Amino acid sequence: MERCDVEKKVSDIFESVIGVKVPKEIYNEKLLQPQYGLQPRDLFALFHELQDVFDIKFEEADLTVRRFDIFSDIVDSIMLKVQ
């Protein structure tokens, strides 16, 4: 699976699960900043949906080392598991 395909799919999941569209300009920013309006519970819902959609299991390092609150890091974690 190509990175652009994963980015698109993750972006679509963000929009359908959380109701937030993530523009490319903020792919490397922390999503829990007040201006984006996301709460930790939103990322928790996203965490479960991504595991189901991509048929993967996230490890603790996927949440801490790669930062599960940064869009590009979420995509990186998925890319490591779907290749």
C-alpha positions in Angstrom: 0.0 0.0 0.0 1.4 3.4 -1.0 1.8 6.2 1.6 -0.5 8.5 -0.2 -3.3 5.8 -0.1 -2.8 5.4 3.6 -2.8 9.1 4.2 -6.1 9.4 2.3 -7.7 6.5 4.1 -6.6 7.9 7.5 -7.8 11.3 6.6 -11.2 9.9 5.6 -11.4 8.0 8.9 -10.6 11.2 10.8 -13.5 12.8 9.1 -16.0 10.0 9.5 -15.2 9.0 13.1 -14.3 12.4 14.6 -15.9 14.8 12.1 -12.6 16.6 11.6 -10.9 17.2 8.2 -7.1 17.2 8.5 -5.5 19.4 5.9 -2.0 18.5 4.7 -0.6 21.7 6.2 -0.9 20.3 9.7 0.2 16.7 9.1 3.3 17.3 11.3 1.6 19.2 14.1 0.2 18.0 17.4 -3.5 17.4 16.9 -4.4 17.9 20.5 -3.7 21.7 20.3 -6.7 23.8 21.2 -7.1 25.3 17.7 -7.9 21.8 16.3 -10.6 21.0 18.9 -9.6 17.3 19.3 -9.8 15.6 22.7 -7.8 12.5 23.8 -11.0 10.5 23.6 -11.2 11.4 19.9 -7.7 9.8 19.3 -8.9 6.8 21.4 -11.8 6.3 19.0 -9.5 6.8 16.1 -7.0 4.3 17.5 -9.7 1.5 17.5 -11.1 2.3 14.1 -7.7 2.4 12.5 -6.9 -1.1 13.9 -10.1 -2.4 12.5 -9.9 -0.8 9.1 -6.2 -1.7 8.5 -6.5 -5.0 10.3 -3.4 -4.2 12.5 -2.5 -4.0 16.1 -0.8 -1.0 17.5 2.0 -1.5 20.1 2.9 0.8 22.9 5.8 2.3 20.9 3.3 3.3 18.2 1.6 5.5 20.8 4.7 6.9 22.5 7.7 6.8 20.3 6.0 7.8 17.1 3.4 10.1 18.8 -0.2 9.1 18.1 -1.2 12.7 18.3 0.6 13.7 15.1 -1.0 12.7 11.8 2.2 11.9 9.9 3.3 9.7 12.9 0.0 7.8 12.8 0.6 7.2 9.1 4.2 6.1 9.7 3.0 3.5 12.3 0.4 2.1 9.9 2.9 2.0 7.0 5.3 -0.2 9.2 2.5 -2.6 9.8 0.9 -2.9 6.3 4.1 -3.5 4.3 
